[in-house]
């Protein structure tokens, strides 16, 4: 059994380091924290074993760490102005947002590290996204076109009528397709279409319906079916050969309920291909066709 250290030994060891001082008057055991004063005058509590292993005053440690790569206001101002922006607020630290004026005169707030990573003025970004780029991103799953006056038109998910959406609607739909959000953000031309559409804000059941004994499967049965299909394909997307993280029903479970849990009816795919190929406009599983079917 190791010999227990004496208070005198502990005190001599701690105070052998420059300007450290043991303030505790007793030493009980290695599990009991001691009251110690660091060279900067900070008082902290620490176990003797931790002190032996090189642990230091947490206040001094945080102070040293905050000084690593810390920018002063002149450096921040120089970096901002090198990109044509103007600093309108005082830079304090990287956790607080700074106020900037972009080259086009828009004012916005951003953290300095985000700015250095390329996050520019959001309003400029919205205005600069070319129509053709938006069309290319959405044409595989939406009916979309450019008008003669260079406005973008899309078809309403419910009524199928053409209308001009806000830029924010287009951007949020793109975010979902790119996997940046879980909300689908489909296009609706009016609140009435949203209210009447049976799939608006619904994932499992049509409006007015709830889970009952006639459900096709339980969540555990679905998870087993999904796992079986993914393992069969070794988690490789059958469309693009990238990593697969979801499974698509080749024949819709709404129109072919008897095949809902048939592994041969499952296609392993990534999220992008799931909507690009699985729910493409005009296919059996397109939103428009499924919404008009009552089974």
N, C-alpha and C positions, 0 to 999 in steps of 0.2 A: 504494500500500500504506500503510495507516494507521501512524502512528508509534507505536512501542511505549512504554508508560508506564514511567517510571523508579520505582525504589523510593521515592525521596524524594517524588515526586508522589503516589503511592498513600498513603504515610504521612500527608502533609499533608491529603489529602482525607478520609481516615477520621477523623483526629483533629480535623478541623474541626467534627465533631459533638460536642456536649457529653459529655465524660467517656468517649468511646470511645478505645480504645488499640490500636494495631497491635503484636502481640507477635512476629509473624514477622520474621526478620532479613533475608530475601531475598524478592524478587518475581521469579517465573519468567515466567509468562504468565497470560492471563485464564482459562485452564482449570484452573489450579492453585489450590487453596483456601488461604486465608490464616488465620492464627490471630489472633483478635480478642477483645478484652475489652470487654464492654458496661458501661454506667454502674452496673449492679447487681453487678458483679464476676464475672459468668458468663463463662467462656471458651468460645468456639465457633469452628467452622471454616466459612468461606464464601468463594466466589469473588468477586473484585472486582466483576464485572459484576452479580452478584446484589445485592451491597451497594448499588451505584449505583441499582438499580431499586427500592430501598426495603425489601428483605428485612432482617429484624431477628433478634435473638437468639431462638432457638426457645423457650428457657426463659421468657423475658420474655413472648413471644407467648402461650404456653400459660397463663401466669399471668393475663394480661389477659383471655383468652377464658373461662377458668373462672370469672371474676368476673362475666361478663355474665349477668343474670337468675338469679344464684345465690341460692338461698333460705337463710335462716338457720332455726334450729330453731323459733323463735317464730312465724315466718310459716307454716311447715309445720304446726305444732300448731294454729294458728288456722284454717287451711284445713280440716284434718281434723275438728276439733271442730264446725265450721260445718255439717257434714253428719251430725252425730250420732255420729261415730266417736271413738275415743280412741287417742292415740298411746302405744304401750307401749315404744318403743325410741328410741334417739338417732338423729337424722337427720344423716348425714355427707355424702352426695352423691346425685345422682340415679341413679347406677349401682347403688347398693345398695338392697335392698328394706327397707322399714320394717315393723315389727310393729304391727298394728292390731287393735282390738277393735270389732266392728260393733255396732249398736244392739241386736241380738238375742243378744249375748254370744258370738259366734263369733270366734275368733282366726285371722287369716290374714296372709300376707306379700304385699306389692305394692310396686312402684316408685312414687315420688311422682307422676311425670308420668302414669303409667297410672291412678293413683287420680284425678287431676284430669281425665282424659279420660273418666271414668265407670266405671272398672273397680272394682266393689264386691265384697262378700263372695261367693265362689263358692257356698258352702253355702246362703246366702239365695237366690241366683239359682236353684239347683236346686229348692229348696222352693217358690219363687214361680211357676214356670212353670205356667200353668193347663193342666188336662187338655185343654180344648177347643182351646187353641192348638197343643198337641202333635198332637192328632187332625187338625186342619186342615192341619198341615204334612206329615203322613204318609199321609193317607187316599187320595191319588191313586196311591200306589204300594204300599201295604200294606193288608192286612185288619186293621183296628184298631177297637176299640170301648171304651166305658166301662161297667164293671159297676155293679150296684146300690149297692155300697159305695164307689163312686167310684175304683176301681182301673182302670188301663188294661190291656187285653188285646190281644195281637197273635197272628197265626197264624204258626206255625213255617214257615220257608221250605221245609223238606224234607218233614216229615210232615203239615203242614197243621193240626196241633192247636193249640187256643187255650191260651195261657199268659200269665202276668203277668211282664213283663220288669222289670229294674232301671231306675231313672231314668237311670242312666248309659248304658245300652244305647239308650234312646230318644234321649238327647241326642246320642250319637255318630252315630246314623243320620241325625239332622237335620243335623249338621255336614257329612256327606258330601253330602247333597242340596243344601245351600247352597254347596258347593264349597270348604269349609274343610279337607277332608282327602281323600286319595286312596283310603282304605280304605272299602269299601262298608258294612261293619258290618251285615249282614243278621241277621235274628232267627232264633235256633235255640233250641229248648226244652231241649235236652240235648246233652252231649258226643257221645253216640251218633249223633244226627242230623247233627252236624258231620262226624263221621268217615265216615258213609255217604253224605252228600250229594256228588254228583259235581262240583258247582260251588263248593264251599266252598274259598276261597283259590285258586281257579283262574280264569284269564282266557282262555286260549287252548285248553286241552286238558282233557278229562275225566280224573279220577284214574286213574293207571295207563297213560295214553297220553303219547306224546312226539311231537315233530315228525318227519315222515317224508315220503317222496316223494309220498304221496297227499294232502298238505296242499292246501287250496283255492287258496292263493296265497302268495307270498313277501311279506316286509315292504315291499320296494320296489314291488311290484305294488299292494299295499294303499294305500301312500302316494300313488301316482299316481292311483288310483281316488278316494281321499278328496279330493285336490287338485282333480281334475276336477269333482267335485260341488260343492265349495265355490266354485270360480271360476264355475261355471255360474250359481249363485244369488247371486253377488257378495258372498259371506260374510254373507248375511242369513238369519236363522232363518226357516224356512217355517211355523213355528207362531206365533211371537210378534213377528217382524220385528226382533228385537234382533240383535246380532252373533253369527254362527254360528261355532263353533269345533270342531265334530265332525260326523260323518255317521252316520245310522241306516239300517240295511237295512230297507226297507219290508216285504219278505218275508225271514224269517230265513234266514241262510246255512246253518243247520243243517237246515232243512226244504226249502230251495230252493238247494242248493249251486251249481247251474248259473247262478244269478243273482248270485253273490257279488261279481263285479266288473262287473256291468252298471250303468252310471251312472244309467239310468232307475230302478233299484231303490234308489238312494240319496236320502236326505232330509237336506238341510243343516239343522242345528239347534244351539241352544245346549245346554250340559250339562243345565240344569234341564229343558228341554222334552224332551230325549232320554229321560229317565227318567219324566217326567210323562206323555208321550204314547206314546213308543216302546215302553216296557216296562211299561205300565200293567197292573195285575192284570186278567185276563180276556181280554187281547188275545193275538194269535198269538205275540208275543215275550215274554210274561210269563215270569218265572223259573220258576214252578211248572210251566207247560206244557212249556218247553224241557227242564227237568230230567227229565221223564218220557219223553222221546223218545230213542230210540237209533237213530242213522242209520248 
